[in-house]
Amino acid sequence: MFRTLAVRPEIMRTAAEHMAAVTERGTVPQRLKELCVVMVSALNDCDY
C-alpha cells in the first residue's frame, strides 16, 4: 500500500497524517489499537 502511495507524495503525506491521527491520538491505549490491527489482519487472512 505504502509503495503505491509513495508514487504520489501529496497523497502519501495525507495518508500518513490520517494514520497518525487514528493510531497516535485518542483515549484507546496504543497497545490495544495495535492488537486490533493484528486481529483484523488475521481475521481477513492478510499478512501483517
ABEGO torsion letter per residue (X at the ends): XAAAAAABAAAAAAAAAAAAAAAABEABBAAAAAAAAAAAAAAAGBBX
